[in-house]
Amino acid sequence: MTTNHRIRLNSRPVGEPKAENYLLDEVDLGSPQDGEVLLRTLYLSLDPYMRGRMSDAKSYAKPVEVGDVMVGATVSEVVESNSSDFSTGDTVLGYGGWQEYSIEKAAHLRRLDPEVAPVSTALGVLGMPGFTAYSGLLEIGRPQEGETVAVAAATGPVGSVVGQIAKIKGAKAVGIAGGPEKVAHLNELGFDVALDHRTGNLKNELKESVPQGIDVYFENVGGDVFKAVLPRLNTYARVPVCGLVANYNLTELPEGPDRSGALMGNILTRSLNVRGFIQNEFVEKHHENFLSDMSGWVKEGKVRYREDIRPGLDKTPEYFNDLLAGRNFGKMVVAVDAES
Ligand SMILES: NC(=O)c1ccc[n+]([C@@H]2O[C@H](COP(=O)([O-])OP(=O)(O)OC[C@H]3O[C@@H](n4cnc5c(N)ncnc54)[C@H](OP(=O)(O)O)[C@@H]3O)[C@@H](O)[C@H]2O)c1
């Protein structure tokens, strides 16, 4: 018997999740059945979409039920295998959730080769967030040489890849991030313009430092950043709407006049192409190319990445709040059984 520590959803949060919304418990795990594998979690990915899974509001995916283990992508080691596809000691990408061990169907796992890249990157630059940036930017944003691409949450795993692919495609990259340390990192990554949204002066700073306007705005955050970017969008600008993390902990929309008419007016008069997407939509079309392009770019140093790896499963709820509030610096990953 394997004792498994896990974090379950105890109640649905209102606003920022609190300790009482989770239940940390332990349970004995059985053995893997035919076609299944017992996994020990090495790394758990924390992603903004998990806030949506805690809510039962209608969305593109089913919520986590109260009492269930919180979901999440994981990099794990095979402890026991009841499948001819995997052997003890293999490292795999799966969807084990917020727990130390999981039993998963072999068919849902992908073997990882530590020789290719550190295995934690399968949760970031070489995983779902990197793919989101790649597919959303190339399919919807379609940056052309000489154009200007802007993105916020620009030091995160989605935003940093958007900016670096824009550069590879010959476009100018404008990164928006929270605080001077993150802005300095954007300069190191080769963004042409790096701005801090916390100065409260983003609208004017964009006007001064991006006089040519914006041709592609990859929308990761919404809120005040979107308000500052909207007036800078050029005619025929493309806006892949990837995420609205500024809203995820809101309990209701902020007070104020209804601006939907003005927004639609802007879309009409500047012929904007605003298109939401969820990355799964593009898996069939782009995933194979993504893996080969991105592995090459990472190897050649054309795409660099930063990880924020934190120790200990029990602190995961705290780390998750840090992620939503911008207190992460790079891809947020939990090293599940590490103590420091
Ligand atoms: N559509 C899809 O299929 C898909 C897939 C993956 C991710 N996403 C979305 O992509 C976005 C980025 O995800 P990620 O994993 O790369 O996250 P991330 O950048 O690692 O973390 C979120 C970042 O959002 C920024 N942020 C939070 N509140 C903000 C606010 N009020 N105003 C401006 N910035 C704020 C913070 O960065 P700063 O400190 O720099 O402000 C924070 O670090 C999220 O919206 C996520 O939901 C969508």
The ligand as a MOL file (V3000), in Angstrom:
LIG
                    3D

  0  0  0     0  0            999 V3000
M  V30 BEGIN CTAB
M  V30 COUNTS 48 52 0 0 0
M  V30 BEGIN ATOM
M  V30 1 N -6.7420 29.8600 -23.9540 0
M  V30 2 C -5.9590 28.8830 -23.5490 0
M  V30 3 O -6.0270 27.7480 -24.0470 0
M  V30 4 C -4.9480 29.1500 -22.4580 0
M  V30 5 C -3.9490 28.2090 -22.1310 0
M  V30 6 C -2.9730 28.5510 -21.1740 0
M  V30 7 C -3.0290 29.8070 -20.5380 0
M  V30 8 N -4.0300 30.6590 -20.8570 0 CHG=1
M  V30 9 C -4.1030 32.0010 -20.2530 0
M  V30 10 O -2.9050 32.7010 -20.5740 0
M  V30 11 C -2.6470 33.6770 -19.5680 0
M  V30 12 C -1.1920 33.5350 -19.1010 0
M  V30 13 O -1.0250 32.2450 -18.5010 0
M  V30 14 P 0.3800 31.8120 -17.8720 0
M  V30 15 O 0.2630 30.3800 -17.4800 0
M  V30 16 O 1.4880 32.2290 -18.7860 0 CHG=-1
M  V30 17 O 0.4050 32.6950 -16.5330 0
M  V30 18 P 1.5860 33.4990 -15.8280 0
M  V30 19 O 2.0190 34.5930 -16.7260 0
M  V30 20 O 2.6120 32.5780 -15.2940 0
M  V30 21 O 0.8340 34.0870 -14.5430 0
M  V30 22 C -0.1800 35.0040 -14.6080 0
M  V30 23 C 0.3750 36.4480 -14.6950 0
M  V30 24 O -0.6770 37.3140 -14.9730 0
M  V30 25 C -0.2950 38.6240 -14.5950 0
M  V30 26 N -1.4270 39.2990 -13.9700 0
M  V30 27 C -2.2060 38.8580 -12.9610 0
M  V30 28 N -3.1270 39.7880 -12.6570 0
M  V30 29 C -2.9290 40.8280 -13.5090 0
M  V30 30 C -3.5590 42.0760 -13.6900 0
M  V30 31 N -4.6080 42.4630 -12.9320 0
M  V30 32 N -3.1030 42.8990 -14.6680 0
M  V30 33 C -2.0630 42.5300 -15.4280 0
M  V30 34 N -1.4000 41.3530 -15.2860 0
M  V30 35 C -1.8510 40.5220 -14.3340 0
M  V30 36 C 0.8780 38.4780 -13.6200 0
M  V30 37 O 2.0530 38.9000 -14.3010 0
M  V30 38 P 2.6920 40.3440 -14.0590 0
M  V30 39 O 3.2140 40.3470 -12.6670 0
M  V30 40 O 3.7370 40.4470 -15.0940 0
M  V30 41 O 1.5780 41.3190 -14.2530 0
M  V30 42 C 0.9450 36.9720 -13.3870 0
M  V30 43 O 2.2770 36.5490 -13.1560 0
M  V30 44 C -3.6870 33.4440 -18.4790 0
M  V30 45 O -4.7610 34.3480 -18.6650 0
M  V30 46 C -4.1810 32.0330 -18.7450 0
M  V30 47 O -5.4800 31.8130 -18.2550 0
M  V30 48 C -4.9810 30.3580 -21.7940 0
M  V30 END ATOM
M  V30 BEGIN BOND
M  V30 1 1 1 2
M  V30 2 2 2 3
M  V30 3 1 2 4
M  V30 4 1 4 5
M  V30 5 2 4 48
M  V30 6 2 5 6
M  V30 7 1 6 7
M  V30 8 2 7 8
M  V30 9 1 8 9
M  V30 10 1 8 48
M  V30 11 1 9 10
M  V30 12 1 9 46
M  V30 13 1 10 11
M  V30 14 1 11 12
M  V30 15 1 11 44
M  V30 16 1 12 13
M  V30 17 1 13 14
M  V30 18 2 14 15
M  V30 19 1 14 16
M  V30 20 1 14 17
M  V30 21 1 17 18
M  V30 22 2 18 19
M  V30 23 1 18 20
M  V30 24 1 18 21
M  V30 25 1 21 22
M  V30 26 1 22 23
M  V30 27 1 23 24
M  V30 28 1 23 42
M  V30 29 1 24 25
M  V30 30 1 25 26
M  V30 31 1 25 36
M  V30 32 1 26 27
M  V30 33 1 26 35
M  V30 34 2 27 28
M  V30 35 1 28 29
M  V30 36 1 29 30
M  V30 37 2 29 35
M  V30 38 1 30 31
M  V30 39 2 30 32
M  V30 40 1 32 33
M  V30 41 2 33 34
M  V30 42 1 34 35
M  V30 43 1 36 37
M  V30 44 1 36 42
M  V30 45 1 37 38
M  V30 46 2 38 39
M  V30 47 1 38 40
M  V30 48 1 38 41
M  V30 49 1 42 43
M  V30 50 1 44 45
M  V30 51 1 44 46
M  V30 52 1 46 47
M  V30 END BOND
M  V30 END CTAB
M  END
